[in-house]
């Protein structure tokens, strides 16, 4: 039997994760998906039963909160977000 020794720390070289959730935005229930991987991110809003990547900018704060990692797989129901806290700088 051969033995080997790790000579460099193991690191992630590629990752992929998609989250999905529902929020209440100005009295409207909005379902979203946010997918991020090593190559970038994609996002969708459920509109009339279809996942749309082109949507009204009123939903942009939801997606920006995901990109800022404030809205993530670890977020729990009841947490509140202020869309004014997010800008296109993320």
Biopython code that builds the backbone (N, CA, C, O; Angstrom):
import numpy as np
from Bio.PDB.StructureBuilder import StructureBuilder

atoms = [
    (1, "UNK", "N", (0.844, -1.180, 0.000)),
    (1, "UNK", "CA", (0.000, 0.000, 0.000)),
    (1, "UNK", "C", (0.890, 1.245, 0.000)),
    (1, "UNK", "O", (1.850, 1.332, 0.766)),
    (2, "UNK", "N", (0.566, 2.191, -0.855)),
    (2, "UNK", "CA", (1.333, 3.436, -0.948)),
    (2, "UNK", "C", (0.775, 4.455, 0.031)),
    (2, "UNK", "O", (-0.390, 4.373, 0.419)),
    (3, "UNK", "N", (1.585, 5.397, 0.426)),
    (3, "UNK", "CA", (1.145, 6.506, 1.264)),
    (3, "UNK", "C", (1.438, 7.804, 0.522)),
    (3, "UNK", "O", (2.304, 7.861, -0.350)),
    (4, "UNK", "N", (0.709, 8.824, 0.882)),
    (4, "UNK", "CA", (0.982, 10.131, 0.294)),
    (4, "UNK", "C", (0.773, 11.200, 1.335)),
    (4, "UNK", "O", (0.058, 11.003, 2.317)),
    (5, "UNK", "N", (1.410, 12.343, 1.108)),
    (5, "UNK", "CA", (1.334, 13.473, 2.025)),
    (5, "UNK", "C", (0.846, 14.681, 1.243)),
    (5, "UNK", "O", (1.348, 14.977, 0.159)),
    (6, "UNK", "N", (-0.122, 15.367, 1.795)),
    (6, "UNK", "CA", (-0.643, 16.589, 1.199)),
    (6, "UNK", "C", (0.383, 17.699, 1.380)),
    (6, "UNK", "O", (0.776, 17.997, 2.508)),
    (7, "UNK", "N", (0.820, 18.310, 0.292)),
    (7, "UNK", "CA", (1.859, 19.342, 0.385)),
    (7, "UNK", "C", (1.324, 20.745, 0.114)),
    (7, "UNK", "O", (2.071, 21.723, 0.153)),
    (8, "UNK", "N", (0.043, 20.833, -0.158)),
    (8, "UNK", "CA", (-0.588, 22.136, -0.383)),
    (8, "UNK", "C", (-2.002, 22.058, 0.169)),
    (8, "UNK", "O", (-2.667, 21.030, 0.041)),
    (9, "UNK", "N", (-2.466, 23.150, 0.786)),
    (9, "UNK", "CA", (-3.830, 23.180, 1.285)),
    (9, "UNK", "C", (-4.808, 22.969, 0.128)),
    (9, "UNK", "O", (-4.597, 23.480, -0.972)),
    (10, "UNK", "N", (-5.863, 22.222, 0.380)),
    (10, "UNK", "CA", (-6.906, 22.008, -0.619)),
    (10, "UNK", "C", (-7.750, 23.274, -0.687)),
    (10, "UNK", "O", (-8.059, 23.873, 0.343)),
    (11, "UNK", "N", (-8.123, 23.679, -1.891)),
    (11, "UNK", "CA", (-8.921, 24.895, -2.064)),
    (11, "UNK", "C", (-10.052, 24.630, -3.053)),
    (11, "UNK", "O", (-9.978, 23.710, -3.868)),
    (12, "UNK", "N", (-11.073, 25.432, -2.972)),
    (12, "UNK", "CA", (-12.184, 25.353, -3.914)),
    (12, "UNK", "C", (-11.739, 26.027, -5.202)),
    (12, "UNK", "O", (-11.264, 27.162, -5.177)),
    (13, "UNK", "N", (-11.886, 25.346, -6.313)),
    (13, "UNK", "CA", (-11.526, 25.949, -7.596)),
    (13, "UNK", "C", (-12.758, 26.247, -8.445)),
    (13, "UNK", "O", (-12.679, 26.978, -9.433)),
    (14, "UNK", "N", (-13.877, 25.686, -8.058)),
    (14, "UNK", "CA", (-15.137, 25.985, -8.740)),
    (14, "UNK", "C", (-16.260, 25.756, -7.744)),
    (14, "UNK", "O", (-16.228, 24.795, -6.976)),
    (15, "UNK", "N", (-17.244, 26.629, -7.756)),
    (15, "UNK", "CA", (-18.404, 26.446, -6.896)),
    (15, "UNK", "C", (-19.644, 26.844, -7.680)),
    (15, "UNK", "O", (-19.564, 27.615, -8.637)),
    (16, "UNK", "N", (-20.782, 26.317, -7.272)),
    (16, "UNK", "CA", (-22.057, 26.682, -7.880)),
    (16, "UNK", "C", (-23.135, 26.556, -6.818)),
    (16, "UNK", "O", (-23.181, 25.576, -6.073)),
    (17, "UNK", "N", (-24.000, 27.556, -6.758)),
    (17, "UNK", "CA", (-25.076, 27.532, -5.778)),
    (17, "UNK", "C", (-26.243, 28.342, -6.329)),
    (17, "UNK", "O", (-26.050, 29.416, -6.898)),
    (18, "UNK", "N", (-27.446, 27.824, -6.157)),
    (18, "UNK", "CA", (-28.654, 28.551, -6.532)),
    (18, "UNK", "C", (-29.565, 28.599, -5.319)),
    (18, "UNK", "O", (-29.837, 27.574, -4.693)),
    (19, "UNK", "N", (-30.035, 29.795, -4.992)),
    (19, "UNK", "CA", (-30.986, 29.943, -3.893)),
    (19, "UNK", "C", (-32.319, 30.402, -4.465)),
    (19, "UNK", "O", (-32.377, 30.996, -5.541)),
    (20, "UNK", "N", (-33.371, 30.122, -3.739)),
    (20, "UNK", "CA", (-34.714, 30.535, -4.139)),
    (20, "UNK", "C", (-35.467, 30.932, -2.887)),
    (20, "UNK", "O", (-35.310, 30.303, -1.841)),
    (21, "UNK", "N", (-36.281, 31.965, -2.984)),
    (21, "UNK", "CA", (-37.052, 32.401, -1.828)),
    (21, "UNK", "C", (-38.231, 33.252, -2.231)),
    (21, "UNK", "O", (-38.422, 33.567, -3.406)),
    (22, "UNK", "N", (-39.024, 33.622, -1.230)),
    (22, "UNK", "CA", (-40.175, 34.508, -1.423)),
    (22, "UNK", "C", (-40.031, 35.668, -0.461)),
    (22, "UNK", "O", (-39.654, 35.492, 0.697)),
    (23, "UNK", "N", (-40.333, 36.844, -0.950)),
    (23, "UNK", "CA", (-40.318, 38.046, -0.120)),
    (23, "UNK", "C", (-41.621, 38.806, -0.331)),
    (23, "UNK", "O", (-42.328, 38.602, -1.318)),
    (24, "UNK", "N", (-41.917, 39.672, 0.605)),
    (24, "UNK", "CA", (-43.026, 40.602, 0.421)),
    (24, "UNK", "C", (-42.412, 41.964, 0.163)),
    (24, "UNK", "O", (-41.687, 42.499, 1.002)),
    (25, "UNK", "N", (-42.705, 42.521, -0.999)),
    (25, "UNK", "CA", (-42.166, 43.809, -1.413)),
    (25, "UNK", "C", (-43.331, 44.738, -1.707)),
    (25, "UNK", "O", (-44.061, 44.531, -2.677)),
    (26, "UNK", "N", (-43.510, 45.757, -0.880)),
    (26, "UNK", "CA", (-44.608, 46.715, -1.053)),
    (26, "UNK", "C", (-45.953, 46.011, -1.213)),
    (26, "UNK", "O", (-46.754, 46.382, -2.071)),
    (27, "UNK", "N", (-46.199, 44.988, -0.382)),
    (27, "UNK", "CA", (-47.471, 44.277, -0.392)),
    (27, "UNK", "C", (-47.589, 43.181, -1.440)),
    (27, "UNK", "O", (-48.595, 42.472, -1.471)),
    (28, "UNK", "N", (-46.597, 43.027, -2.291)),
    (28, "UNK", "CA", (-46.598, 42.004, -3.347)),
    (28, "UNK", "C", (-45.690, 40.846, -2.927)),
    (28, "UNK", "O", (-44.574, 41.066, -2.455)),
    (29, "UNK", "N", (-46.176, 39.610, -3.103)),
    (29, "UNK", "CA", (-45.343, 38.438, -2.852)),
    (29, "UNK", "C", (-44.516, 38.194, -4.110)),
    (29, "UNK", "O", (-45.060, 38.050, -5.205)),
    (30, "UNK", "N", (-43.193, 38.149, -3.943)),
    (30, "UNK", "CA", (-42.272, 38.009, -5.062)),
    (30, "UNK", "C", (-41.395, 36.782, -4.803)),
    (30, "UNK", "O", (-40.797, 36.647, -3.735)),
    (31, "UNK", "N", (-41.326, 35.890, -5.794)),
    (31, "UNK", "CA", (-40.456, 34.728, -5.702)),
    (31, "UNK", "C", (-39.235, 34.990, -6.574)),
    (31, "UNK", "O", (-39.354, 35.464, -7.704)),
    (32, "UNK", "N", (-38.070, 34.678, -6.038)),
    (32, "UNK", "CA", (-36.828, 34.964, -6.755)),
    (32, "UNK", "C", (-35.914, 33.746, -6.743)),
    (32, "UNK", "O", (-36.034, 32.858, -5.898)),
    (33, "UNK", "N", (-35.001, 33.734, -7.704)),
    (33, "UNK", "CA", (-33.900, 32.775, -7.739)),
    (33, "UNK", "C", (-32.630, 33.557, -8.021)),
    (33, "UNK", "O", (-32.623, 34.515, -8.794)),
    (34, "UNK", "N", (-31.568, 33.129, -7.380)),
    (34, "UNK", "CA", (-30.265, 33.755, -7.581)),
    (34, "UNK", "C", (-29.247, 32.637, -7.671)),
    (34, "UNK", "O", (-29.132, 31.819, -6.759)),
    (35, "UNK", "N", (-28.517, 32.601, -8.758)),
    (35, "UNK", "CA", (-27.526, 31.555, -8.986)),
    (35, "UNK", "C", (-26.160, 32.207, -9.150)),
    (35, "UNK", "O", (-25.989, 33.153, -9.919)),
    (36, "UNK", "N", (-25.207, 31.684, -8.417)),
    (36, "UNK", "CA", (-23.851, 32.220, -8.510)),
    (36, "UNK", "C", (-22.879, 31.052, -8.604)),
    (36, "UNK", "O", (-23.031, 30.037, -7.925)),
    (37, "UNK", "N", (-21.879, 31.218, -9.460)),
    (37, "UNK", "CA", (-20.813, 30.227, -9.544)),
    (37, "UNK", "C", (-19.503, 30.957, -9.801)),
    (37, "UNK", "O", (-19.460, 32.187, -9.826)),
    (38, "UNK", "N", (-18.461, 30.207, -9.988)),
    (38, "UNK", "CA", (-17.136, 30.812, -10.167)),
    (38, "UNK", "C", (-17.053, 31.728, -11.375)),
    (38, "UNK", "O", (-16.146, 32.555, -11.466)),
    (39, "UNK", "N", (-17.985, 31.590, -12.297)),
    (39, "UNK", "CA", (-17.962, 32.394, -13.520)),
    (39, "UNK", "C", (-18.879, 33.611, -13.473)),
    (39, "UNK", "O", (-18.868, 34.416, -14.404)),
    (40, "UNK", "N", (-19.666, 33.767, -12.420)),
    (40, "UNK", "CA", (-20.561, 34.916, -12.331)),
    (40, "UNK", "C", (-21.889, 34.555, -11.700)),
    (40, "UNK", "O", (-21.995, 33.570, -10.969)),
    (41, "UNK", "N", (-22.909, 35.363, -11.988)),
    (41, "UNK", "CA", (-24.222, 35.131, -11.378)),
    (41, "UNK", "C", (-25.330, 35.350, -12.397)),
    (41, "UNK", "O", (-25.160, 36.037, -13.404)),
    (42, "UNK", "N", (-26.472, 34.742, -12.096)),
    (42, "UNK", "CA", (-27.698, 34.928, -12.869)),
    (42, "UNK", "C", (-28.826, 35.086, -11.869)),
    (42, "UNK", "O", (-28.719, 34.632, -10.730)),
    (43, "UNK", "N", (-29.908, 35.727, -12.287)),
    (43, "UNK", "CA", (-31.016, 35.947, -11.367)),
    (43, "UNK", "C", (-32.319, 36.015, -12.135)),
    (43, "UNK", "O", (-32.367, 36.405, -13.302)),
    (44, "UNK", "N", (-33.386, 35.618, -11.430)),
    (44, "UNK", "CA", (-34.700, 35.570, -12.048)),
    (44, "UNK", "C", (-35.758, 35.961, -11.035)),
    (44, "UNK", "O", (-35.583, 35.802, -9.827)),
    (45, "UNK", "N", (-36.865, 36.479, -11.562)),
    (45, "UNK", "CA", (-38.064, 36.769, -10.790)),
    (45, "UNK", "C", (-39.194, 35.965, -11.439)),
    (45, "UNK", "O", (-39.311, 35.930, -12.664)),
    (46, "UNK", "N", (-40.027, 35.320, -10.611)),
    (46, "UNK", "CA", (-41.153, 34.550, -11.134)),
    (46, "UNK", "C", (-42.284, 35.519, -11.462)),
    (46, "UNK", "O", (-42.844, 36.158, -10.571)),
    (47, "UNK", "N", (-42.615, 35.622, -12.748)),
    (47, "UNK", "CA", (-43.661, 36.536, -13.220)),
    (47, "UNK", "C", (-44.654, 35.726, -14.046)),
    (47, "UNK", "O", (-44.290, 35.118, -15.053)),
    (48, "UNK", "N", (-45.915, 35.726, -13.608)),
    (48, "UNK", "CA", (-46.972, 34.985, -14.307)),
    (48, "UNK", "C", (-46.583, 33.537, -14.568)),
    (48, "UNK", "O", (-46.837, 33.004, -15.648)),
    (49, "UNK", "N", (-45.959, 32.897, -13.567)),
    (49, "UNK", "CA", (-45.611, 31.488, -13.664)),
    (49, "UNK", "C", (-44.356, 31.170, -14.461)),
    (49, "UNK", "O", (-44.046, 29.997, -14.671)),
    (50, "UNK", "N", (-43.625, 32.192, -14.913)),
    (50, "UNK", "CA", (-42.392, 31.974, -15.683)),
    (50, "UNK", "C", (-41.230, 32.690, -15.011)),
    (50, "UNK", "O", (-41.379, 33.812, -14.525)),
    (51, "UNK", "N", (-40.074, 32.039, -14.985)),
    (51, "UNK", "CA", (-38.870, 32.661, -14.445)),
    (51, "UNK", "C", (-38.317, 33.630, -15.483)),
    (51, "UNK", "O", (-37.941, 33.229, -16.584)),
    (52, "UNK", "N", (-38.273, 34.897, -15.121)),
    (52, "UNK", "CA", (-37.842, 35.957, -16.040)),
    (52, "UNK", "C", (-36.556, 36.607, -15.536)),
    (52, "UNK", "O", (-36.420, 36.904, -14.349)),
    (53, "UNK", "N", (-35.618, 36.822, -16.456)),
    (53, "UNK", "CA", (-34.386, 37.531, -16.086)),
    (53, "UNK", "C", (-34.463, 39.011, -16.453)),
    (53, "UNK", "O", (-33.612, 39.800, -16.043)),
    (54, "UNK", "N", (-35.468, 39.379, -17.216)),
    (54, "UNK", "CA", (-35.728, 40.794, -17.517)),
    (54, "UNK", "C", (-37.031, 41.154, -16.830)),
    (54, "UNK", "O", (-38.079, 40.573, -17.114)),
    (55, "UNK", "N", (-36.958, 42.112, -15.925)),
    (55, "UNK", "CA", (-38.101, 42.424, -15.083)),
    (55, "UNK", "C", (-38.038, 43.885, -14.667)),
    (55, "UNK", "O", (-37.042, 44.568, -14.907)),
    (56, "UNK", "N", (-39.095, 44.351, -14.048)),
    (56, "UNK", "CA", (-39.198, 45.725, -13.561)),
    (56, "UNK", "C", (-38.082, 46.003, -12.549)),
    (56, "UNK", "O", (-37.770, 45.156, -11.712)),
    (57, "UNK", "N", (-37.498, 47.169, -12.630)),
    (57, "UNK", "CA", (-36.378, 47.501, -11.739)),
    (57, "UNK", "C", (-36.791, 47.585, -10.269)),
    (57, "UNK", "O", (-35.924, 47.651, -9.398)),
    (58, "UNK", "N", (-38.092, 47.585, -9.973)),
    (58, "UNK", "CA", (-38.511, 47.602, -8.569)),
    (58, "UNK", "C", (-38.043, 46.354, -7.820)),
    (58, "UNK", "O", (-37.978, 46.365, -6.591)),
    (59, "UNK", "N", (-37.714, 45.274, -8.545)),
    (59, "UNK", "CA", (-37.226, 44.039, -7.937)),
    (59, "UNK", "C", (-35.704, 44.012, -7.776)),
    (59, "UNK", "O", (-35.164, 43.089, -7.166)),
    (60, "UNK", "N", (-35.027, 44.989, -8.304)),
    (60, "UNK", "CA", (-33.569, 44.977, -8.341)),
    (60, "UNK", "C", (-32.946, 44.897, -6.947)),
    (60, "UNK", "O", (-31.897, 44.272, -6.787)),
    (61, "UNK", "N", (-33.557, 45.509, -5.945)),
    (61, "UNK", "CA", (-33.019, 45.463, -4.585)),
    (61, "UNK", "C", (-32.923, 44.045, -4.048)),
    (61, "UNK", "O", (-32.008, 43.735, -3.285)),
    (62, "UNK", "N", (-33.851, 43.181, -4.433)),
    (62, "UNK", "CA", (-33.821, 41.787, -3.998)),
    (62, "UNK", "C", (-32.556, 41.121, -4.532)),
    (62, "UNK", "O", (-31.826, 40.459, -3.794)),
    (63, "UNK", "N", (-32.315, 41.307, -5.818)),
    (63, "UNK", "CA", (-31.160, 40.675, -6.457)),
    (63, "UNK", "C", (-29.849, 41.262, -5.923)),
    (63, "UNK", "O", (-28.884, 40.532, -5.699)),
    (64, "UNK", "N", (-29.819, 42.570, -5.722)),
    (64, "UNK", "CA", (-28.607, 43.200, -5.198)),
    (64, "UNK", "C", (-28.309, 42.719, -3.777)),
    (64, "UNK", "O", (-27.144, 42.586, -3.402)),
    (65, "UNK", "N", (-29.357, 42.457, -2.980)),
    (65, "UNK", "CA", (-29.149, 41.921, -1.626)),
    (65, "UNK", "C", (-28.527, 40.527, -1.699)),
    (65, "UNK", "O", (-27.707, 40.164, -0.855)),
    (66, "UNK", "N", (-28.920, 39.748, -2.711)),
    (66, "UNK", "CA", (-28.303, 38.422, -2.908)),
    (66, "UNK", "C", (-26.831, 38.585, -3.274)),
    (66, "UNK", "O", (-25.978, 37.888, -2.724)),
    (67, "UNK", "N", (-26.527, 39.490, -4.187)),
    (67, "UNK", "CA", (-25.144, 39.715, -4.614)),
    (67, "UNK", "C", (-24.274, 40.233, -3.488)),
    (67, "UNK", "O", (-23.070, 39.978, -3.454)),
    (68, "UNK", "N", (-24.879, 40.955, -2.572)),
    (68, "UNK", "CA", (-24.137, 41.477, -1.419)),
    (68, "UNK", "C", (-24.006, 40.411, -0.327)),
    (68, "UNK", "O", (-23.375, 40.642, 0.704)),
    (69, "UNK", "N", (-24.599, 39.263, -0.560)),
    (69, "UNK", "CA", (-24.604, 38.112, 0.342)),
    (69, "UNK", "C", (-25.350, 38.401, 1.648)),
    (69, "UNK", "O", (-25.164, 37.688, 2.634)),
    (70, "UNK", "N", (-26.180, 39.425, 1.664)),
    (70, "UNK", "CA", (-27.028, 39.681, 2.823)),
    (70, "UNK", "C", (-28.247, 38.760, 2.781)),
    (70, "UNK", "O", (-28.710, 38.285, 3.818)),
    (71, "UNK", "N", (-28.757, 38.513, 1.586)),
    (71, "UNK", "CA", (-29.867, 37.592, 1.366)),
    (71, "UNK", "C", (-29.243, 36.327, 0.798)),
    (71, "UNK", "O", (-28.834, 36.295, -0.362)),
    (72, "UNK", "N", (-29.172, 35.286, 1.620)),
    (72, "UNK", "CA", (-28.419, 34.085, 1.249)),
    (72, "UNK", "C", (-29.135, 32.831, 1.733)),
    (72, "UNK", "O", (-30.230, 32.905, 2.291)),
    (73, "UNK", "N", (-28.511, 31.689, 1.518)),
    (73, "UNK", "CA", (-29.076, 30.417, 1.964)),
    (73, "UNK", "C", (-29.237, 30.382, 3.481)),
    (73, "UNK", "O", (-29.987, 29.555, 3.999)),
    (74, "UNK", "N", (-28.557, 31.252, 4.189)),
    (74, "UNK", "CA", (-28.635, 31.286, 5.648)),
    (74, "UNK", "C", (-29.694, 32.258, 6.166)),
    (74, "UNK", "O", (-29.915, 32.331, 7.374)),
    (75, "UNK", "N", (-30.354, 33.008, 5.276)),
    (75, "UNK", "CA", (-31.375, 33.979, 5.682)),
    (75, "UNK", "C", (-32.624, 33.253, 6.181)),
    (75, "UNK", "O", (-33.032, 32.244, 5.606)),
    (76, "UNK", "N", (-33.211, 33.754, 7.218)),
    (76, "UNK", "CA", (-34.385, 33.137, 7.835)),
    (76, "UNK", "C", (-35.616, 34.012, 7.649)),
    (76, "UNK", "O", (-35.509, 35.234, 7.553)),
    (77, "UNK", "N", (-36.785, 33.380, 7.600)),
    (77, "UNK", "CA", (-38.059, 34.093, 7.461)),
    (77, "UNK", "C", (-38.172, 35.153, 8.557)),
    (77, "UNK", "O", (-37.793, 34.921, 9.705)),
    (78, "UNK", "N", (-38.687, 36.292, 8.190)),
    (78, "UNK", "CA", (-38.881, 37.385, 9.131)),
    (78, "UNK", "C", (-37.798, 38.452, 9.055)),
    (78, "UNK", "O", (-38.004, 39.572, 9.524)),
    (79, "UNK", "N", (-36.648, 38.125, 8.473)),
    (79, "UNK", "CA", (-35.579, 39.118, 8.352)),
    (79, "UNK", "C", (-36.038, 40.216, 7.400)),
    (79, "UNK", "O", (-36.649, 39.932, 6.371)),
    (80, "UNK", "N", (-35.747, 41.461, 7.739)),
    (80, "UNK", "CA", (-36.155, 42.604, 6.922)),
    (80, "UNK", "C", (-34.950, 43.214, 6.221)),
    (80, "UNK", "O", (-33.842, 43.238, 6.757)),
    (81, "UNK", "N", (-35.190, 43.701, 5.025)),
    (81, "UNK", "CA", (-34.175, 44.334, 4.204)),
    (81, "UNK", "C", (-34.706, 45.681, 3.737)),
    (81, "UNK", "O", (-35.908, 45.839, 3.524)),
    (82, "UNK", "N", (-33.824, 46.639, 3.580)),
    (82, "UNK", "CA", (-34.184, 47.944, 3.039)),
    (82, "UNK", "C", (-33.514, 48.070, 1.679)),
    (82, "UNK", "O", (-32.286, 48.061, 1.589)),
    (83, "UNK", "N", (-34.307, 48.188, 0.622)),
    (83, "UNK", "CA", (-33.733, 48.240, -0.722)),
    (83, "UNK", "C", (-32.836, 49.455, -0.911)),
    (83, "UNK", "O", (-31.989, 49.456, -1.804)),
    (84, "UNK", "N", (-33.003, 50.484, -0.094)),
    (84, "UNK", "CA", (-32.132, 51.664, -0.189)),
    (84, "UNK", "C", (-30.695, 51.343, 0.217)),
    (84, "UNK", "O", (-29.777, 52.102, -0.094)),
    (85, "UNK", "N", (-30.499, 50.227, 0.906)),
    (85, "UNK", "CA", (-29.155, 49.843, 1.345)),
    (85, "UNK", "C", (-28.321, 49.249, 0.220)),
    (85, "UNK", "O", (-27.120, 49.038, 0.388)),
    (86, "UNK", "N", (-28.939, 48.977, -0.926)),
    (86, "UNK", "CA", (-28.250, 48.304, -2.015)),
    (86, "UNK", "C", (-28.244, 49.187, -3.247)),
    (86, "UNK", "O", (-29.236, 49.835, -3.580)),
    (87, "UNK", "N", (-27.100, 49.194, -3.913)),
    (87, "UNK", "CA", (-26.966, 49.988, -5.122)),
    (87, "UNK", "C", (-26.289, 49.132, -6.175)),
    (87, "UNK", "O", (-25.898, 47.999, -5.895)),
    (88, "UNK", "N", (-26.148, 49.650, -7.369)),
    (88, "UNK", "CA", (-25.499, 48.912, -8.441)),
    (88, "UNK", "C", (-23.995, 48.789, -8.241)),
    (88, "UNK", "O", (-23.299, 48.256, -9.106)),
    (89, "UNK", "N", (-23.484, 49.273, -7.111)),
    (89, "UNK", "CA", (-22.055, 49.169, -6.825)),
    (89, "UNK", "C", (-21.628, 47.744, -6.513)),
    (89, "UNK", "O", (-20.438, 47.434, -6.559)),
    (90, "UNK", "N", (-22.581, 46.871, -6.195)),
    (90, "UNK", "CA", (-22.261, 45.464, -5.861)),
    (90, "UNK", "C", (-21.975, 44.681, -7.097)),
    (90, "UNK", "O", (-21.688, 43.487, -7.018)),
]
sb = StructureBuilder()
sb.init_structure("model")
sb.init_model(0)
sb.init_chain("A")
sb.init_seg("    ")
for serial, (resi, resn, name, xyz) in enumerate(atoms, 1):
    if name == "N":
        sb.init_residue(resn, " ", resi, " ")
    sb.init_atom(name, np.array(xyz, "f"), 0.0, 1.0, " ", f" {name:<3s}", serial, name[0])
structure = sb.get_structure()
